Amino acid sequence: MHVSHRRTTVRCLTALAFSLATLTGCGGEGDGQADTAASVTSATTSAPAAEASPVTARSDGATPEGVTSAPTGAAPGATQSSAGAASKATPSADAAPWAGTKQFVQIDDARTIGGVTYLSVRPAQKKAHPQFEAWVIVPGEGPYTEVPMAKDAKVLLSVPLGDAKHPASYSQADFVTRLATRSPSAPALFGFDLSFDGEGRVTRLESLYTP
């Protein structure tokens, strides 16, 4: 009787131990699956965050790999506008070819427009007269260039444009009139020393004495 009771007790204890082992195994698998799912979820969540996070600038100032730096120059339209404004504000070499210099020239024509006197000039050469205290004009070649006179430009004329051998002061209007009434065969006799300012305007005009 006692032996049968003990066997029954042993069997119950054995079944209980097996059940506990089974439950423990199931619990372990469940915990592993939970840990695996949590790891997958964490990795999946962190990936978009990594993509959305801003790129940290390098301490040496270089652009990180995979990042395209934005252009730092001005827009093409702004550059063109600035260049256009600069070209209008700064006189070109063609517009003021003799700025800041002195030139010996022949003058083919003079006219006044809007209160400004314009001269059509061409470079020439001068040589001392072999017999008189005068000059011989050696005409130049090429086209004439129109240049403006400053409003306060000084005009000094000698014979044949002036009234005397030595240069005397005249107004710009007198000079224009005297040049217009010269003899058609006389242009080769006229030579002028011109002084230009930094903007290419004539500030001083002096005709040379020729007999």
Protein Blocks (a to p, Z undefined) as FASTA:
>chain_A
ZZmmmmmmmmmmmmmmmmmmmmmmmmmmmmmmmmmmmmmmmmmmmmmmmmmpccdddfkl
pacehiacddfbdcfklmmmmmmmmmmmpccfklmmmgoiacddddfbdcdeehiacddd
ddddddddfkbccddddddedddddddddfkbccddddfkbmbfbdcdddfklmmmmmmm
pcfklmmmpccdddddfkopafbdcddddZZ
